[in-house]
């Protein structure tokens, strides 16, 4: 009889520690740009903090995946937590001493980005060794719920803590990583099969890229995810410009944006059941069709709150698609390549998410906001049609069964 995830000691330790760390991280990601704004009164430098964090993750993503496949994964996670504790502790001291500088804050953002680039592939690669195959989809969905909850709670907490003291969000973040570090000390990951020798790092990265490219189902799902992320993140920026032009207040826009997280959390909680009920192809195609139908509806809705409801509906099925794709890819990929798979996918999908807002800004500059929404909708419709008719995605269930056999 399979032990439930709630009674799986190793998974519970990992999930609980990282749930706290996600809250702390989100609090810092809100507070870091505001700290720079307090120091410089420059919106450009303030926004650059998040750019540094995202750039660090993208630049380190491919080497990080290769290193995860050659080093002890639990040790990597421990080192990442320790590095974040020391980095945040140094920032707390600097803020308390009134000695913090903009380069210091940028360096903190870079360290946090590098740690996430290493930690996430290490955790992803460990997951199939911590839970049985039959529970992997549930574990992937619960990790998604953890991230959404952490982002929502951490963002709200960061604002409250920053109002009390500028150093407090970073102290809380440091404490959450201390707790996560202690939890990892008690984590027991079954050993991987020993590898006699490792090729040069660049060759390891090349092996990972070739593996991803050689698997048609991974290639196709990555392409679809990139296109969808690109157009949806562009649409998100366009909608903010649209509602701001209609006179919406900052508070109304904030509530509207937060509803994306609400839909993501609810969707992540429902994802395990929907994943099994819908089957692989419908789990993936459904999120595309929901967006294809709802994105044009943004032109018909005036209220920011109703747009928030649309956002919640748009994000509800995304965790189910992510669970289906993530579970399939982890089961398909040999253990010695799982870190590189995660690194490659993080760079590819993350790059699309980073470019999307820029595309949205260009569209709103070149076109009216309403026309820009239609352009985004057209892009989503086209990729939705492709997902619907793609033989590779329609045969996703068959490829999963072949892997199990």
N, C-alpha and C positions, 0 to 999 in steps of 0.2 A: 504494500500500500504506500502510495506516494505521500510524503509529508507536505502539508500545506505551506505556502510561502510564508505565512505569518509565523510558522513554527520552524522555519529554516533559519537557524542561528546565524549562519554566515551572511545570507542575503539580508536579513533584518539588520545586522550590524552595519553593513554597507549602506543600505537604504536609509536608515535612521541618521547615521553620521552625515551623509551627503544631503539629506533633507535640511538639516541645520545649516550646513555649509552653503547651500543654495540661497537660503534666506540672507545670510551674512554677505555673500557675494553680490546679490542684487541690491542690498542696502549700500554697499560701497560703490557700485556702478552708478547709482543715483547721486551719491555724495561727492565722488571725485570731480565730475565736471563742475558742480556747484562750488567746491572748494577752490578750483582754479578761477572761477568767476569772481569769488570773493577776493582773491589775490590780485587779479589783473583787470577786472571789469571788462574782459574781452570775450565775447561770445565765440569768436573764432578759436581761441586757445581752449576755451571750455569744451567745445565740440571735438577738438583734436584729441582729447583724452580718450574718448571712446574709439576714435579712429586708430590710435596707437594700440589699444587693447585688441581690436579686431584684426589689425594688420599683423600683430605678433602671432595671433592664432593661425592666420593664413600662411605666414612665412614659415612657421615651425611645423605646420600640420603634416607635411609629407615626411620629413626626417623623424618627427615624433612617432608616427606609425611604425617606421622601420625600427626605431629604438625599442618600442614596446614589444616587438616580436623577437628581440634578441636579449633583453634584460628581464629581470624578475619583475612581473607586473605589480605585485603587491608592494614591492620596494619602491617602484616608481611612484605609486600613489602616496606612499608615506613621505617620500622626498618632496613631492609637490605640496602636500599639506604643511610640512615643516617650512618650506620656502615661503609659503604664503603667510604663515604665522610670523616669521622673522621680518618679512617685508612690511606687513601691516603694523607690527609692533614698532618698527622704526619710524613709520609715518605718524603713529600716535605720539611718539616722543617728540618728533619734529613739530607737530602742530601745537602740542602743549608748551613747547619751548619757544613758540613763535619764530621758528627757524625754517619752516617749510618753504620750498621754492617750486617753481613750475617744473624745472627739469626733474626734481625729486618725484613729483606727482606723476609725470610722464613715465619715469622709470618704474614706479609702482604699477602703473597700468600695463606696462610691457611685461613685467614679471607675472602678473596675474594672467595675462593672455597666454604666455608660454606654459604656465602651469596647467591651464585648462586644455591647451593643445596636447599635452602629454597625458593628463589624467583621464580625459574622456576615452581615448582609444584603449588605455589600460583597463578601465572599468568595463568597456564594451567587450574586450577580449576575455576578461575574467568571467563575465556573466554566464556563458554556457557551461562553465566548470563549477558554478555555484548552484545552479538549478537544473533539474532534469529537462530534457527536450520538451516534454509535454507541458511544462509550466513556463517555457521561455517567453512565449507571447505575453502572458500575464505579467512577467517580470519587466519586459520591455515597456508595456503600457504603464505599469506602476512607476517606472523611472520617469516616463513622460509626465505623469501626474505630479510627481515630486518636483520636477523642474518648473512646471506651471505654477504650482502652489508656492514654491520658493520665490519665484519672480514676483508674484502678486504680493505676498506678505512682506518680502524684503524691500520692495519699492516703497510700500506704504510706511514700513518701519524706518527706512532710511530718512525719509522726510521728517518724521517725528523726532528721531534722534539728532538730526542735524539742527533742528530748531532748538534743542537743549544745549548742545555743545558741538563745535565743529569736529572734534576728535572722536566723539562718541560712536558714530557709525562704524568707524574703522576698528575701534576697540571691540565692539560687539562682533564684527566680522572675524577679528583675530580669535576671539573666544570660541566661535563656532568651528573654526578650523582646528583649534586645540582639541575640541570634543571629537571632531571627525578623525583626527590623528590617533587619538586614544582608541576609538572604535576599530580603526584599521589594525592596531596592534594585536587585537584579539581575533582578527579575520584569518581564517584558514582556507587557502586556495589550493585545491588538489594540483599536484605538480604536472606540468606539461611534459610531453615526451622530449627527452634530451636531443639537442641538435649538435652534431659533431663539430661543425664549423659554420661561421657566418661570413657571407661575402662582404665586400666593401660596402659602406653605407649607401653610396650612390647606386650600386648594383642592387642592394636590397630594395631601395625605393623603386628602381626600375622593375623588379620582380612584382612588387605590389601593383604598379600601374598596369603591367601586362596581365596580371590576374584579373583585375577589374575589367580591362578591355576585352579579355578573352571570353568572359561570361556575358552572353547576349542579354540575359534577363537583368543583370546588374547594370549593364550599359544603357539599356532602354529606360529602366526606372530612374536612373541618374539623370538622363536627358529630360525626362518628363518633370522630375522634381525641380531641375534647374529652371526650366521655362516657366513652370507654375510659380516658383518663388520670385523669379524676376518680375513677372507681370503683377503678382499680388502685392509685393512690397512697393512697386511703383504705384499701384492703385491706392494703397494705404496713404502714401504721401499726397496723392492727388485729392483724395477725399478730405484730408485735413485742410488743404488749401480751399477746397470747395465750401466746407462748412464755415471756415473762418471768413470767407468772402460773404457768407450769408449773415454774418454778425454773431456767430456763436461765441460764447465766453470760453476762457481757458478751462474753467471747471467743467463745462459741458463737453469740451473736447477730451478732457482727461477721463471723464466717465465713459465716453464713447470708446476711447482707446482701451480702457480697462476691460471692456466687455469681450475683447479678443481673448484675454486671459481666462475670463469666466467660462467662455465656451470651450477653451482648451482643457481646463480642469475637468469640467463635466464630461467632455468627450474622452479624456484619458481614463476616467473611472468606468465609462461604458465600453471602452475599446476591447477588453478581453472578450466580452460577450458578442459584440458586433463583429469582431474578427472571425469568430467561429460561425456566427449566424449567416454572414454575408458571403463568406468564401473569399479566396484571394483576389480574383479579378474585380468583383463588385466592391470589395473593400477599398481597392485603389481607385477605381473609376468613380465611385460615388462622391468623393471629395471634389473631384474635377467637375462633375456635373452640378453639384451644389453651387460651386463658385461661378460656373458658367451661367447659371440661372439668376443668382443673387447679385452679382456684381453690377449688371445694368440696372437693377432695382434701386441702386443708390441715387440714381437720377430722379426717381419718383418720390423719394422720402426727404422731407424738409427737416424734421426734428433730429438733432444730434442723438437724442436718446433712442429713437427708433433705428437710427443708423447703427447705434451700439448693439441693438438686438440683432440686426443684420450681421454685424461682425461676429457676434456670439454664434449664430447659426453657421456662418462661414467656417469658423474654426472648430466646430463640434466634431466633424468627421475626420479631421486631419490626424489625430492620434491613432485612429483605427488604421488608416493607410500607412502611417509610419510604423505601427506595430507589425502589420503584415509584411512590409518591405524589410524592416530591420530584422525580424525573426527569420525570415527566409534567407537573408544574406548571411546571418551568423551561422545558421545550420549548413548552408552551402559551402562556406569558406573553411578550409583546414585551419586548425588552431594556430599553426605557425604563421598564418597570414592574416589573422583577424585584426591585429593592430594596424597593419598597413591598409586593410580595407576601410577601417574606421577613419584613419587619417586621410585617405584619398577622398572618401565621401564627405568628410567635414570640410575639406578645402573646396571641393566642387560646389556643394550646396551652399556653403557659407559665402563663397565668392559671389554667387548669384544673389544672395540676400544682401550683400554689401553694395552691389551694383544697382539693384532695384530702386532704392531711394533716389540715386542719381538720375536714373531714367525717368522716374516720376517728376523730379524737378525740371528736367529738360522738357518733358511733355507739357508741363504747366506753363513754362516760359514760351514755348513755341505755339501752343494751342490754348483754347479756352479749357477750363477745368472740365466742363461737360464733355467736350470732344475727347479730352485725354482719358476720361473714364471709358468712353466707347472704344478707344484704341486698346486699352488694357483688357476690356471685355472681349474684344475680337481675338487678341492673342490667347486668352484663356479658352475661348471656344475652339480655336484651332487645335490646341494641344489636347483638349478634351475629346475631340473627334478622333485624334490619333490614338489616345489611350483606349478608346472604346473599340476600335477596329484592329488594334495591334495584335497580330497572332502571338507574339511573344508574351504579352500581358494576359491574353485570353488563355494561354496555356500555362499560366503561373502555377495553377494547382497541380497540373501534371508534372511540372519540373520539381515541385516539392515532394510529390509522392515518389518520383524516381530517386530523389536524394535519400528519402527515408529507406527505400528498398536497398 
